[in-house]
Amino acid sequence: MLIGLAVFVGLGSILLTEGPHLADHEVIVAQTARQIVDSNHWLVPHYLDTPFLVKPPLPAWTVAILSEFFPTDSMTGHAVTDVTARLPSFAATVLTILIVRRLARRMFDTRTADIAAFVTATSFGMLLFSVNATAEAMLTLLCTWAFAEFWYSQTAESPRVGRSHLVRFYIALGLAMLAKGPMPMAMVCLPIAFWWWAQRSIRLVAAGGPATVGPAVMKGIREFGSRFLMSLRRHGLWWGIPLFLLMFLPWMIFVAGREPYAWRLWDYEFLDRARGNYPGCKWGKLHYYFPILFGMLLPWCLSLPEAIAAPFLRKHSGHRRPLTYAWCWVVVPFLFATMMSFKKPYYILPIVPGCSLLLAVVLERLFFRTEKFNARLMWGILATILSIISSIPIVGWFLLPKMYPEEWHGPAPVQGIVICIAILIGLSLSATWFVRGLRRRSLVGIGLTSLVAFTVTWCLMGPQLSNIDDPLALVKKLQAAGIDEATPLYWASNRPDGRVTFYGGRELRQVVDPYRLIAEHRDRVDGDDLRMMVAARILDLLKGSTSVYMVMQREDYQLLMSIMRPPSRVLFSLDRGEIGEDGEDWLVITNESLDQLPSSVQ
């Protein structure tokens, strides 16, 4: 285990230093942390020129604290670099692996625990977000910690030890809210409550089969009241809930005192998502998370169906209670996320450690028990699986040029094919070892193939597929146009690309604070009215006596000109996206007349 952890940490140091620059979503946390360090304003974080209250501050706080121990950014001279922005996520992933192993040892045995940690460390979802400077890895760590502490409290050898674990459970849950509330309520509280109420019924169904579903449900309904009262005493809700609230509520109250619109903003951002009154809702897409979950659990996803069924299978009956706990950890949040109208792929990342526990029991039996397989049948199955896997690069060859039209050229296609061939070789070797009875070697081979393939892909192709060419090109064109850094530059389309500031050092302003605008007017106007308010503000700035420069997408500027015809001209444009698709091009517009412009851009 120690050797494996050392290998993972070693590869992690490569991932952190050799990968791509931050994406536009990642840079929100990084830029917010940088501004915290520069301004020393910790309690009301800012992103660019506006308060950033739409997300809790723990990720930005963590990045800001860690950046104090590292050198400044060589490009800008400011605190927070790519490495320090992503380091909290990687550290959170390492801690998640350790917690999963310790929990699995308490639930099962040492060998199963090692497998659970190995599956967690080599799953695609965990690897991807371990080097992603967003809140997801930290949220997953805190949710996993909360699940582990609650299990320890239920299996403690004494009430005193159980209470100490409950204290840590409420602390972990509260910190998870400070990382990305209110997701922990659905990811942790809901499945634990369901497990506590229904665990006896689930075990009854598992032992008795489908015929016992009705009696089991009725038993659960009859026991609901008594188990709720028992929970009040046994789980310390009377003191645990205040401890839980103490982790994040003081920050919310302080912020709301400074920015009174915050409560309305949080109602919009959190509750409206659940109600479906939020842009981007995906009603009816009940299949949305199924392929995503399988993708996050690559390369172990083929065992996922048996893992989900494990609590109800006789061959796993010796571990029924812990398997039921892990099953609730996975299935209840997954169903909740599926029923939500607003969906994002990373919402289900906190259930991956629970999947690792279920998978570990299945994989331990598959790779370490002395079961005999029909060799011919196994070769046929493995050949079919490898044939399906080999079709992935073919599909990617046609899809990736459309997804990354500007980046998918030069060495990128060849590198992609070479990496896919290497993956197929690694999986083929692992399959051969499995059929020949070398199953431990096969298990390690599958995991190492995933780990090495991700590392090579991230370091070799990541910088090509996620670059900062557009933000830096914008900064260079502004400099060539003679627009100095002291001149206000407004961002007038969608969310500002913070990489212009983070990497290019060019300060950006927003035409309006979008979150304040939504919070203060959403009950009185609809989305079209809000857009008209933004357009009116743009018009006011352009009609003013002060020289104004704005960045807009071409399609937005054309729409604005067709409706309001503001006094403006295009200073220059920056081609972005697929050739021939000009709607996403950046335009820098100004209200200055031609004779007022610097001679370099006339």
C-alpha positions as CSV (number, residue, x, y, z in Angstrom):
1,M,0.0,0.0,0.0
2,L,2.8,2.5,0.9
3,I,4.6,1.7,-2.4
4,G,1.4,2.3,-4.4
5,L,0.7,5.5,-2.6
6,A,4.2,6.7,-3.3
7,V,3.8,5.9,-7.0
8,F,0.5,7.8,-7.0
9,V,2.0,10.9,-5.3
10,G,5.0,10.7,-7.7
11,L,2.8,10.7,-10.7
12,G,0.7,13.4,-9.1
13,S,3.8,15.7,-9.0
14,I,4.1,15.2,-12.8
15,L,0.4,15.9,-13.4
16,L,0.6,19.1,-11.4
17,T,3.7,20.5,-13.1
18,E,3.4,19.2,-16.7
19,G,-0.3,19.5,-17.5
20,P,-2.3,22.1,-19.3
21,H,-3.0,25.6,-18.0
22,L,-6.2,26.2,-16.0
23,A,-9.4,26.1,-17.9
24,D,-11.8,29.1,-17.7
25,H,-13.9,27.4,-15.0
26,E,-10.9,26.5,-12.9
27,V,-9.5,30.0,-13.0
28,I,-12.5,31.3,-11.1
29,V,-11.2,29.6,-7.9
30,A,-7.6,30.5,-8.7
31,Q,-8.3,34.2,-9.5
32,T,-10.6,34.5,-6.5
33,A,-7.8,33.1,-4.3
34,R,-5.2,35.4,-5.8
35,Q,-7.4,38.4,-5.1
36,I,-7.9,37.2,-1.5
37,V,-4.1,37.2,-1.1
38,D,-3.5,40.5,-2.8
39,S,-6.3,42.3,-1.0
40,N,-6.3,40.4,2.3
41,H,-10.1,40.4,2.2
42,W,-11.0,36.8,3.2
43,L,-14.6,36.9,4.3
44,V,-16.2,38.5,1.2
45,P,-14.2,37.0,-1.8
46,H,-14.1,38.8,-5.1
47,Y,-13.8,37.6,-8.6
48,L,-12.5,40.4,-10.8
49,D,-14.4,43.5,-9.7
50,T,-17.5,41.9,-8.0
51,P,-18.2,39.9,-4.9
52,F,-18.2,36.2,-5.7
53,L,-20.9,34.8,-3.4
54,V,-22.5,32.3,-5.6
55,K,-20.2,29.5,-4.3
56,P,-18.9,28.9,-0.8
57,P,-15.3,30.1,-0.1
58,L,-13.5,27.0,1.2
59,P,-11.8,26.1,-2.1
60,A,-10.5,29.6,-2.7
61,W,-9.4,29.9,1.0
62,T,-7.4,26.7,0.7
63,V,-5.7,27.8,-2.5
64,A,-4.9,31.2,-0.9
65,I,-3.4,29.6,2.2
66,L,-1.2,27.1,0.3
67,S,0.0,29.8,-2.1
68,E,1.8,31.5,0.8
69,F,4.2,28.6,0.9
70,F,5.1,28.6,-2.8
71,P,6.8,31.0,-5.2
72,T,4.8,33.6,-7.1
73,D,3.6,33.1,-10.6
74,S,6.5,33.6,-13.1
75,M,4.2,35.0,-15.7
76,T,2.5,37.7,-13.6
77,G,4.5,38.0,-10.4
78,H,1.3,37.4,-8.4
79,A,0.5,34.8,-5.8
80,V,-1.3,31.5,-6.9
81,T,0.0,29.5,-9.8
82,D,-1.3,26.5,-11.7
83,V,0.3,24.2,-9.3
84,T,-1.0,25.9,-6.1
85,A,-4.5,26.2,-7.6
86,R,-4.6,22.4,-8.3
87,L,-2.7,21.2,-5.3
88,P,-5.6,21.2,-2.8
89,S,-7.6,19.0,-5.2
90,F,-4.7,16.5,-5.5
91,A,-4.2,16.5,-1.7
92,A,-7.9,16.0,-1.2
93,T,-7.8,13.0,-3.6
94,V,-4.9,11.4,-1.7
95,L,-6.7,11.8,1.6
96,T,-9.9,10.4,0.0
97,I,-7.9,7.2,-1.0
98,L,-6.6,6.8,2.5
99,I,-10.1,7.3,4.1
100,V,-11.6,4.7,1.7
101,R,-8.9,2.2,2.6
102,R,-9.3,2.7,6.3
103,L,-13.1,2.5,6.0
104,A,-12.9,-0.7,3.9
105,R,-10.6,-2.3,6.5
106,R,-13.2,-1.7,9.1
107,M,-16.0,-2.9,6.8
108,F,-14.3,-5.9,5.2
109,D,-10.6,-7.0,5.4
110,T,-7.2,-5.7,4.5
111,R,-7.0,-7.2,1.0
112,T,-10.4,-5.8,0.1
113,A,-9.4,-2.4,1.6
114,D,-6.2,-2.3,-0.6
115,I,-8.4,-3.1,-3.7
116,A,-10.9,-0.3,-2.7
117,A,-8.0,2.2,-2.4
118,F,-6.5,1.0,-5.7
119,V,-9.8,1.3,-7.5
120,T,-10.3,4.8,-6.1
121,A,-6.8,5.9,-7.1
122,T,-7.1,4.6,-10.7
123,S,-10.7,5.5,-11.6
124,F,-10.9,8.1,-14.4
125,G,-13.2,10.4,-12.5
126,M,-11.0,10.6,-9.4
127,L,-7.9,11.1,-11.6
128,L,-9.5,13.8,-13.7
129,F,-10.7,15.9,-10.7
130,S,-7.5,15.3,-8.7
131,V,-5.9,17.9,-11.0
132,N,-8.9,20.2,-11.4
133,A,-8.9,23.5,-9.5
134,T,-12.5,23.4,-8.6
135,A,-14.4,22.3,-5.5
136,E,-15.3,18.8,-6.6
137,A,-12.3,16.9,-5.2
138,M,-12.5,18.7,-1.9
139,L,-16.3,18.1,-1.7
140,T,-15.7,14.4,-2.4
141,L,-13.1,14.2,0.4
142,L,-15.4,15.8,3.0
143,C,-18.4,13.7,2.0
144,T,-16.2,10.5,2.2
145,W,-14.9,11.6,5.6
146,A,-18.5,12.2,6.8
147,F,-19.6,8.7,5.5
148,A,-16.6,7.1,7.2
149,E,-17.2,8.8,10.6
150,F,-20.9,8.0,10.6
151,W,-20.1,4.3,10.0
152,Y,-17.5,4.3,12.7
153,S,-20.1,5.8,15.1
154,Q,-22.5,3.0,14.3
155,T,-19.9,0.3,14.8
156,A,-18.0,1.8,17.8
157,E,-17.1,-0.4,20.7
158,S,-18.4,2.1,23.2
159,P,-20.9,5.1,23.4
160,R,-18.0,7.4,24.2
161,V,-16.1,6.4,21.1
162,G,-19.2,6.6,19.0
163,R,-19.9,10.2,20.1
164,S,-16.4,11.3,19.2
165,H,-16.9,9.9,15.7
166,L,-20.3,11.7,15.5
167,V,-18.5,15.0,16.4
168,R,-16.2,14.5,13.5
169,F,-19.1,13.5,11.3
170,Y,-20.9,16.8,11.9
171,I,-17.7,18.8,11.4
172,A,-17.0,17.0,8.1
173,L,-20.5,17.6,7.0
174,G,-20.4,21.3,7.9
175,L,-17.1,21.8,6.1
176,A,-18.5,20.1,3.1
177,M,-21.2,22.7,3.1
178,L,-18.5,25.4,3.2
179,A,-16.9,23.7,0.2
180,K,-19.9,23.4,-2.0
181,G,-23.2,23.7,-0.2
182,P,-25.9,22.5,-0.3
183,M,-24.7,19.4,-2.2
184,P,-23.8,17.5,1.0
185,M,-27.4,17.5,2.0
186,A,-28.2,15.3,-0.9
187,M,-24.9,13.5,-1.2
188,V,-24.6,12.6,2.5
189,C,-27.6,13.4,4.7
190,L,-30.2,11.8,2.3
191,P,-28.4,8.4,1.8
192,I,-27.5,8.1,5.5
193,A,-31.1,8.9,6.6
194,F,-32.4,6.4,4.1
195,W,-29.9,3.7,5.3
196,W,-30.7,4.3,8.9
197,W,-34.4,4.0,8.3
198,A,-34.4,1.2,5.6
199,Q,-31.4,-0.9,6.4
200,R,-33.4,-3.6,8.1
201,S,-35.9,-3.7,5.2
202,I,-33.1,-3.8,2.7
203,R,-31.4,-6.7,4.4
204,L,-34.8,-8.5,4.6
205,V,-35.3,-8.1,0.9
206,A,-31.7,-9.2,0.2
207,A,-32.2,-12.4,2.3
208,G,-35.7,-13.2,1.2
209,G,-35.8,-12.1,-2.4
210,P,-38.5,-10.1,-4.4
211,A,-41.4,-11.7,-2.5
212,T,-40.3,-9.9,0.7
213,V,-40.4,-6.4,-0.8
214,G,-44.0,-5.6,0.3
215,P,-43.5,-6.8,3.9
216,A,-40.1,-5.0,4.1
217,V,-41.7,-1.7,3.0
218,M,-44.5,-2.1,5.5
219,K,-41.9,-2.9,8.3
220,G,-40.0,0.2,7.4
221,I,-43.2,2.4,7.5
222,R,-44.2,1.0,10.9
223,E,-40.7,1.5,12.4
224,F,-40.3,5.1,11.0
225,G,-41.5,6.9,14.1
226,S,-39.6,4.7,16.6
227,R,-36.4,4.9,14.6
228,F,-36.6,8.6,14.2
229,L,-36.9,9.0,18.0
230,M,-34.0,6.6,18.4
231,S,-32.0,8.7,16.0
232,L,-32.6,11.9,18.0
233,R,-30.9,10.2,21.0
234,R,-28.3,8.0,19.3
235,H,-27.1,10.4,16.7
236,G,-27.0,13.5,18.9
237,L,-29.1,15.7,16.6
238,W,-29.8,18.1,19.4
239,W,-26.1,19.1,19.7
240,G,-24.9,17.9,16.2
241,I,-27.1,20.2,14.2
242,P,-25.8,23.3,15.9
243,L,-22.2,22.1,15.5
244,F,-22.9,21.4,11.8
245,L,-24.4,24.9,11.3
246,L,-21.4,26.5,13.1
247,M,-19.1,25.4,10.3
248,F,-20.7,27.6,7.6
249,L,-23.7,29.7,8.9
250,P,-21.6,32.4,10.6
251,W,-19.9,33.1,7.2
252,M,-23.3,33.3,5.5
253,I,-24.6,35.7,8.1
254,F,-21.5,37.9,7.9
255,V,-21.7,38.1,4.1
256,A,-25.4,38.8,4.1
257,G,-24.8,41.6,6.5
258,R,-22.3,43.2,4.0
259,E,-24.3,42.2,0.9
260,P,-28.0,42.1,1.7
261,Y,-28.9,40.5,-1.7
262,A,-26.9,37.4,-0.7
263,W,-29.9,35.5,0.7
264,R,-31.9,36.0,-2.5
265,L,-28.9,35.0,-4.5
266,W,-28.5,31.8,-2.6
267,D,-32.2,31.0,-2.9
268,Y,-31.9,31.5,-6.7
269,E,-28.6,29.6,-7.0
270,F,-29.5,26.6,-4.8
271,L,-33.3,26.2,-4.4
272,D,-34.2,27.3,-7.9
273,R,-31.9,24.6,-9.3
274,A,-33.9,22.0,-7.3
275,R,-37.2,23.6,-8.4
276,G,-36.2,23.6,-12.1
277,N,-36.4,27.4,-12.4
278,Y,-32.8,27.8,-13.5
279,P,-31.1,28.2,-16.9
280,G,-29.7,25.0,-18.3
281,C,-32.2,22.6,-16.7
282,K,-32.5,19.2,-18.4
283,W,-36.0,17.9,-17.7
284,G,-36.6,14.4,-18.7
285,K,-33.0,13.3,-19.3
286,L,-33.2,10.4,-16.8
287,H,-30.4,8.6,-18.6
288,Y,-28.0,11.5,-18.2
289,Y,-25.8,10.1,-15.4
290,F,-25.6,6.5,-16.5
291,P,-22.8,6.8,-19.1
292,I,-21.1,9.5,-16.9
293,L,-20.9,7.1,-14.0
294,F,-19.5,4.3,-16.2
295,G,-17.0,6.8,-17.6
296,M,-15.9,7.9,-14.1
297,L,-15.3,4.3,-13.1
298,L,-13.2,3.4,-16.0
299,P,-11.5,0.9,-16.2
300,W,-13.5,-0.9,-13.5
301,C,-17.0,-0.1,-14.9
302,L,-17.6,-3.6,-16.3
303,S,-18.0,-4.9,-12.8
304,L,-20.3,-2.1,-11.8
305,P,-23.6,-4.0,-12.4
306,E,-22.6,-6.8,-10.0
307,A,-21.3,-4.3,-7.6
308,I,-24.7,-2.5,-7.4
309,A,-26.4,-5.9,-7.0
310,A,-23.9,-7.1,-4.4
311,P,-26.0,-6.5,-1.3
312,F,-28.7,-8.7,-2.7
313,L,-26.5,-11.5,-3.9
314,R,-26.0,-14.6,-1.8
315,K,-22.3,-14.9,-2.6
316,H,-21.8,-11.6,-0.8
317,S,-24.1,-12.2,2.1
318,G,-21.2,-12.2,4.6
319,H,-20.8,-8.4,4.0
320,R,-24.5,-7.5,3.7
321,R,-24.6,-4.7,6.3
322,P,-21.6,-2.7,5.0
323,L,-22.5,-3.4,1.4
324,T,-26.0,-2.0,2.2
325,Y,-24.4,1.2,3.6
326,A,-22.2,1.6,0.5
327,W,-25.2,0.8,-1.7
328,C,-27.2,3.7,-0.1
329,W,-24.1,5.9,-0.5
330,V,-24.2,5.3,-4.2
331,V,-27.8,4.7,-5.3
332,V,-29.7,7.3,-3.3
333,P,-27.7,10.3,-4.4
334,F,-27.5,9.0,-7.9
335,L,-31.3,8.8,-8.1
336,F,-31.6,12.2,-6.5
337,A,-29.2,13.7,-9.1
338,T,-31.1,11.9,-11.9
339,M,-34.4,13.4,-10.8
340,M,-33.0,16.9,-10.5
341,S,-33.7,19.2,-13.5
342,F,-30.3,20.8,-13.4
343,K,-27.5,18.4,-14.2
344,K,-23.7,18.6,-14.4
345,P,-21.4,15.6,-14.9
346,Y,-19.3,16.3,-11.8
347,Y,-22.3,16.3,-9.4
348,I,-22.0,12.6,-8.9
349,L,-18.3,12.5,-8.2
350,P,-18.9,12.1,-4.4
351,I,-20.5,8.7,-5.0
352,V,-17.3,7.3,-6.7
353,P,-15.7,6.3,-3.3
354,G,-18.9,4.4,-2.4
355,C,-18.7,2.6,-5.8
356,S,-15.1,1.7,-4.9
357,L,-16.3,-0.1,-1.8
358,L,-18.9,-2.0,-3.7
359,L,-16.4,-2.8,-6.5
360,A,-13.7,-3.9,-4.1
361,V,-15.8,-6.8,-2.8
362,V,-16.7,-7.9,-6.3
363,L,-13.1,-7.6,-7.6
364,E,-11.7,-9.4,-4.5
365,R,-13.8,-12.4,-5.3
366,L,-13.1,-12.2,-9.0
367,F,-9.3,-11.8,-8.8
368,F,-8.3,-13.5,-5.6
369,R,-10.7,-16.4,-5.1
370,T,-9.9,-19.8,-6.6
371,E,-12.9,-19.9,-8.9
372,K,-12.5,-21.8,-12.2
373,F,-13.6,-20.3,-15.5
374,N,-14.1,-21.8,-18.9
375,A,-11.0,-20.6,-20.7
376,R,-12.7,-20.6,-24.1
377,L,-15.6,-18.7,-22.8
378,M,-13.4,-16.2,-21.1
379,W,-11.3,-15.6,-24.2
380,G,-14.5,-14.9,-26.1
381,I,-15.8,-12.5,-23.6
382,L,-12.4,-10.7,-23.3
383,A,-12.1,-10.5,-27.1
384,T,-15.5,-8.9,-27.3
385,I,-14.7,-6.4,-24.6
386,L,-11.4,-5.5,-26.3
387,S,-13.1,-5.1,-29.6
388,I,-15.6,-2.6,-28.1
389,I,-12.7,-0.7,-26.4
390,S,-10.8,-0.6,-29.7
391,S,-13.7,1.2,-31.3
392,I,-13.3,4.1,-29.0
393,P,-10.3,5.7,-30.8
394,I,-12.2,5.4,-34.1
395,V,-15.2,7.3,-32.7
396,G,-12.8,9.8,-31.1
397,W,-11.1,10.3,-34.5
398,F,-14.4,11.7,-35.9
399,L,-15.7,13.5,-32.8
400,L,-12.6,15.3,-31.5
401,P,-12.0,17.4,-34.6
402,K,-15.5,18.8,-34.1
403,M,-15.0,19.3,-30.3
404,Y,-11.6,20.8,-30.6
405,P,-11.4,22.3,-34.1
406,E,-8.5,24.6,-33.4
407,E,-6.4,22.2,-31.3
408,W,-7.0,18.9,-33.1
409,H,-4.2,19.2,-35.6
410,G,-0.4,18.7,-35.9
411,P,0.8,16.0,-33.5
412,A,-2.4,15.7,-31.5
413,P,-4.2,13.1,-33.7
414,V,-1.1,10.9,-33.9
415,Q,-0.5,11.2,-30.2
416,G,-4.1,10.2,-29.5
417,I,-3.8,7.1,-31.7
418,V,-0.5,6.0,-30.0
419,I,-2.0,6.4,-26.5
420,C,-5.1,4.4,-27.5
421,I,-2.8,1.6,-28.9
422,A,-0.8,1.6,-25.7
423,I,-4.0,1.3,-23.6
424,L,-5.2,-1.6,-25.7
425,I,-1.8,-3.3,-25.3
426,G,-1.9,-2.9,-21.5
427,L,-5.5,-4.2,-21.3
428,S,-4.7,-7.1,-23.6
429,L,-1.8,-8.1,-21.4
430,S,-4.0,-7.8,-18.3
431,A,-6.7,-10.0,-19.9
432,T,-4.1,-12.6,-20.9
433,W,-2.8,-12.8,-17.3
434,F,-6.3,-13.1,-16.0
435,V,-7.2,-16.1,-18.2
436,R,-3.8,-17.8,-17.4
437,G,-4.6,-17.5,-13.7
438,L,-2.2,-14.6,-12.9
439,R,-5.1,-12.6,-11.5
440,R,-3.2,-10.4,-9.1
441,R,-0.9,-9.3,-11.9
442,S,-4.0,-8.7,-14.0
443,L,-5.6,-6.5,-11.5
444,V,-2.5,-4.4,-11.0
445,G,-2.0,-4.2,-14.8
446,I,-5.5,-2.9,-15.4
447,G,-5.1,-0.2,-12.8
448,L,-1.6,0.8,-13.9
449,T,-2.7,1.0,-17.5
450,S,-5.4,3.5,-16.4
451,L,-3.0,5.5,-14.3
452,V,-0.2,5.7,-16.8
453,A,-2.5,6.4,-19.7
454,F,-4.2,9.3,-17.9
455,T,-0.8,10.7,-16.9
456,V,0.6,10.6,-20.5
457,T,-2.6,12.0,-22.0
458,W,-2.8,14.8,-19.5
459,C,0.8,15.9,-19.9
460,L,1.2,15.2,-23.6
461,M,-2.2,16.2,-25.1
462,G,-3.7,18.3,-22.3
463,P,-1.6,21.5,-23.1
464,Q,-2.7,21.3,-26.7
465,L,-6.4,20.7,-26.0
466,S,-6.7,23.3,-23.2
467,N,-4.5,26.3,-24.0
468,I,-4.5,30.0,-23.2
469,D,-3.8,31.3,-26.7
470,D,-7.1,33.3,-27.0
471,P,-6.7,35.2,-23.7
472,L,-3.1,36.0,-24.3
473,A,-3.8,37.0,-27.9
474,L,-6.4,39.4,-26.6
475,V,-4.0,41.0,-24.2
476,K,-1.3,41.4,-27.0
477,K,-3.8,43.0,-29.3
478,L,-4.8,45.4,-26.6
479,Q,-1.2,46.3,-26.1
480,A,-0.6,46.7,-29.8
481,A,-3.7,49.0,-30.0
482,G,-2.1,51.3,-27.4
483,I,-4.8,50.6,-24.7
484,D,-2.8,50.7,-21.5
485,E,-3.6,48.7,-18.4
486,A,-5.1,51.8,-16.6
487,T,-7.8,52.0,-19.2
488,P,-11.0,50.3,-18.0
489,L,-11.9,47.2,-20.1
490,Y,-15.4,45.9,-19.7
491,W,-16.5,42.3,-20.4
492,A,-20.0,42.5,-21.9
493,S,-20.8,38.9,-23.0
494,N,-21.5,36.0,-20.7
495,R,-19.1,35.2,-17.8
496,P,-15.7,37.0,-18.1
497,D,-12.8,34.8,-19.1
498,G,-10.7,35.2,-16.0
499,R,-7.6,33.8,-17.8
500,V,-7.2,37.3,-19.4
501,T,-6.5,38.6,-15.9
502,F,-4.9,35.5,-14.3
503,Y,-2.4,34.9,-17.1
504,G,-2.4,38.2,-19.1
505,G,-2.5,40.5,-16.1
506,R,-5.2,42.6,-17.7
507,E,-7.8,43.8,-15.3
508,L,-11.4,43.3,-16.3
509,R,-14.6,44.9,-15.2
510,Q,-18.1,43.6,-15.6
511,V,-20.8,45.8,-17.1
512,V,-23.1,44.8,-14.2
513,D,-22.7,42.5,-11.2
514,P,-24.8,39.6,-12.8
515,Y,-25.5,37.9,-9.5
516,R,-26.7,41.0,-7.8
517,L,-28.9,41.8,-10.8
518,I,-30.5,38.4,-10.7
519,A,-31.0,38.4,-7.0
520,E,-32.6,41.8,-6.9
521,H,-34.9,41.5,-10.0
522,R,-35.6,37.8,-10.6
523,D,-39.0,37.9,-8.9
524,R,-40.2,40.8,-10.9
525,V,-38.8,40.2,-14.4
526,D,-37.9,37.3,-16.6
527,G,-34.7,36.3,-18.3
528,D,-35.4,38.5,-21.4
529,D,-35.9,41.5,-19.2
530,L,-32.7,40.9,-17.4
531,R,-30.8,40.8,-20.7
532,M,-32.4,44.0,-21.7
533,M,-31.2,45.6,-18.4
534,V,-27.7,44.5,-19.3
535,A,-28.0,45.9,-22.8
536,A,-29.3,49.2,-21.4
537,R,-26.3,49.4,-19.1
538,I,-24.0,48.7,-22.1
539,L,-25.8,51.5,-24.0
540,D,-25.3,53.9,-21.1
541,L,-21.6,53.3,-21.0
542,L,-21.2,53.7,-24.7
543,K,-23.2,56.9,-24.7
544,G,-21.2,58.4,-21.8
545,S,-18.6,61.1,-22.1
546,T,-15.8,58.7,-20.9
547,S,-13.9,56.5,-23.4
548,V,-15.0,52.9,-23.0
549,Y,-13.6,49.7,-24.3
550,M,-15.6,46.5,-24.2
551,V,-15.1,42.8,-25.1
552,M,-18.1,41.2,-26.7
553,Q,-18.9,38.1,-28.7
554,R,-19.6,38.9,-32.3
555,E,-23.1,37.5,-32.3
556,D,-24.0,39.5,-29.2
557,Y,-22.6,42.7,-30.7
558,Q,-24.6,42.2,-33.9
559,L,-27.8,41.6,-31.9
560,L,-27.1,44.8,-29.9
561,M,-26.5,46.8,-33.1
562,S,-29.7,45.5,-34.6
563,I,-31.8,46.5,-31.6
564,M,-30.2,49.6,-30.1
565,R,-27.6,50.8,-32.5
566,P,-25.2,52.2,-29.9
567,P,-22.5,54.7,-30.8
568,S,-19.6,52.3,-31.2
569,R,-17.1,50.9,-33.6
570,V,-15.1,47.7,-33.7
571,L,-11.5,48.3,-32.7
572,F,-10.3,44.8,-33.6
573,S,-11.5,41.2,-33.6
574,L,-10.1,37.9,-32.4
575,D,-11.0,34.7,-34.3
576,R,-12.1,31.9,-32.1
577,G,-13.7,28.5,-32.5
578,E,-14.3,26.6,-35.7
579,I,-13.3,28.2,-39.0
580,G,-16.4,29.8,-40.6
581,E,-18.2,29.9,-37.2
582,D,-17.8,33.6,-36.3
583,G,-20.4,34.0,-33.6
584,E,-18.0,33.3,-30.8
585,D,-15.3,35.6,-32.1
586,W,-14.2,38.3,-29.6
587,L,-14.7,41.9,-30.6
588,V,-13.2,44.8,-28.8
589,I,-15.5,47.8,-29.3
590,T,-15.2,51.4,-28.3
591,N,-17.2,54.6,-28.3
592,E,-14.2,56.7,-29.3
593,S,-14.3,58.3,-32.7
594,L,-11.7,57.3,-35.3
595,D,-9.6,60.5,-34.9
596,Q,-9.4,59.9,-31.1
597,L,-8.0,56.4,-31.5
598,P,-4.3,55.7,-31.2
599,S,-2.6,55.9,-34.7
600,S,-1.6,52.2,-34.4
601,V,-5.3,51.1,-34.8
602,Q,-6.7,53.8,-37.1
